[in-house]
Amino acid sequence: MLRDVNTTITDGILGLATDKGDGIHLKIGVSPIESDTPIVITGNMTALKIKGILGFSPLADKVMDSVENGSSRIYCLPVKASTAGTRGTVEKTGTGSGTLTANGNPYNAFNVIIKITGQGRRNTALFVYSIDGGYSYSDEMTVPLTGEYEIPLTGLTVTFAEGAEPNVETSFLLGDEFKFNTTAPTMTNADVLAAIDKLKHFNDYYEIVHIVGESQKALWSAVSEQQIILASQYHKPLFFVLEGYAPDADETAAEYAQRLEADKKDIKNTDIQVVAARSLYIGMDGITREINNAGIVCGLYSKTAVHQSIGKTRDTAGMGIGKTKMLELRPSGIEEFIELLDSAKYLTFREYDGLDSFFVTNARVMSPEGSDYRYAEDVRVKNKIIREVRKEALQLLQDDIDLEDVQNELETRAKFMQTPLDDMVRIKEISSAEISVPEGQDILSTEKMSVIIRYVSRGYIREISVDLGRTKPSSD
C-alpha cells in the first residue's frame, strides 16, 4: 500500500448510552394474531396501528396503556385464547314493542348499552350505544334497514327486531334501553406457562415481563417457579408483573381487600409483582374501560431508570396519571383499604390531598419477610447488576492464570467485573459498590473463580415529618 494520510475512527468516546434493555418489557396476552416469536411494538405507533398488528384484543389494550404512559419499545408474545369471551343476557327497559339480540365473540370485556333516542322502526328509529357502561356514547345513528349493526372494535353484532302489527311503528320508543355485558377471552395457566417457556430462547435484552389478564394466586405461584428457573438455569433475571383479579359482583371492597391479603401469604418472591390497582380509565383509543393498572405501571417503568421509584410525585418526574385520564379508582370504596393492600405487598394507586393526579403508592413486590428487596426499584437494580456483571465475566471464561500468583491474577480479572458497577455509580443508579476476591481459592482443583459484590443502593424519601410551631421574634 502506498503511504498517504490515513484516518482511523475511534468510536465510543462520548459514552452515549446503548440499549441495555432497561425499561424494555415483554407482554404475554390474548390476541387473535399467531406468532411463535415476539412482535415488536414501538412508542410512536397509533392506537389504530397497534390494533392492526395485535388485533382488537386484551393484549392490544394493555400495550396501548403502556405506550401512552412511557413505553418506547415492547415485545409482545400473543397467545390464542383457550376460553372465548362470553355474552350475557340482553335486558330491556322501556315500553317499545321491539327487541334486540346480540351475537359474535367479544374481543374484550364490555358493558354495552343501546339507547333509543328517536321513535320508530327499522330505518327510522334513532339510537346511540356505549360499550363502557354509559360513561361515553357513540354519535346518534339510524337503526339499519336490515336491523343488523356491527359495533366497531368489539366483535359484536346486535340485531334490532321490530314488534308485531299493529305496533310496528312503535317498535322502538324514546328512552328504550337494551343492556348486556361481555367477558374477555382468556388464557389458561397452561397457556401462560407455555408462553413463558418460549422466553428461554429469546435472547434480546428486556427486563420486565407483563402477564396480561387478571389472574389468581395459582398462576402467581406457577410464574414464580418459572421466574426462578429462568434466572438460575437460563441466566435471565426477569421481573414479572401480574394483574390481580377483579372483585366478585357481590363482594364489598373490604371483603375484596381481605381476600387479596390472604392470597399474598403463599407468594414469596422478590421478582414477582402483583398489581391490585384498578381504575376507570380512558384509553389511548378513547374508549373508557375499567382496567387493572398493570399496563400503566409497565409504561411508567419504561420511562424510569432502574433505581427510580415509579411513585415519585415531583412534577418533572411525570409519574402522575391525570384525572382526565384515570377517572376514579375501583372498586368503589377501595381507598379505605389501600394501606392494608400496600402492607400485603400489592402495588396500589392513591391520591394525595394537594396534588391533582393519581400516583403509585409504592412499587411493592411479593418479597418474603425480612428481604432487602421490597420494591421494584430494589429488584431492577439487582437484576441490572446481575446482567451487566455477567456480560463482563463471560469475557473471562477459559482464561489461564499464573498459579504462582493466584490472588493477584484473580484480583486483576475482577477489575473488569467492577467496570459496570462503576458505571452505575457514575450515573447514580447506586451509591457505591466494590468487588472483592476471597483469598485461598484452589483454582487448580475447582477451576472456579469466586468473587463477592457488595453495593450501597440509593436512598428514598418515603415519608416526611414536619415539626411546626410558633416562636418569639428575634431580639436583634
Number of C-alpha atoms within 10 A of each C-alpha: 3 3 5 6 4 5 6 5 5 6 7 8 6 6 7 6 7 6 9 14 16 20 25 22 27 25 25 23 27 32 26 16 16 13 13 10 15 17 17 12 22 14 17 13 14 15 19 14 13 21 20 12 14 24 20 23 25 21 27 27 24 26 33 26 25 27 27 20 24 21 27 19 22 26 20 24 26 26 22 17 17 13 12 16 18 17 20 13 12 16 14 18 11 14 14 24 20 23 18 18 15 18 13 14 18 23 24 23 22 21 19 21 22 22 24 25 19 20 18 22 27 21 13 16 22 21 22 19 22 21 24 20 18 14 12 15 16 12 9 14 16 19 23 16 13 11 16 17 16 14 15 9 13 18 16 18 16 16 17 21 19 21 17 12 10 9 14 17 20 20 24 33 22 18 17 22 24 20 20 19 19 21 17 21 23 23 22 13 16 12 18 19 15 12 19 18 14 13 18 15 9 12 8 10 16 22 24 24 24 22 27 26 22 19 19 16 17 13 18 28 16 15 21 22 12 15 21 17 16 18 17 11 9 12 14 22 24 22 23 23 26 24 25 24 19 19 16 10 6 8 13 15 19 13 13 18 21 15 13 20 17 10 15 18 13 13 19 17 20 22 26 25 28 26 25 25 27 23 19 20 23 21 19 20 13 11 15 22 20 23 26 25 26 29 28 22 26 29 28 26 28 26 20 19 17 23 22 19 21 27 22 19 17 9 9 8 15 17 25 24 19 13 13 11 17 22 17 16 22 19 18 11 12 19 16 12 16 20 15 16 21 19 13 21 25 26 29 27 25 17 16 11 6 6 12 13 19 22 21 23 21 23 24 26 30 27 22 16 9 7 12 11 21 21 21 26 25 22 23 25 22 17 21 23 19 15 20 17 18 15 13 18 14 10 12 15 10 8 7 9 15 10 12 8 9 17 16 15 14 21 17 12 18 21 14 15 24 19 14 20 24 17 12 19 18 12 10 14 21 21 16 16 16 14 16 15 18 13 13 8 16 12 14 10 7 8 10 10 15 12 13 10 14 11 15 12 18 16 9 10 6 9 5 5 5 5 4 6 5 5 6 5 6 5 4 3
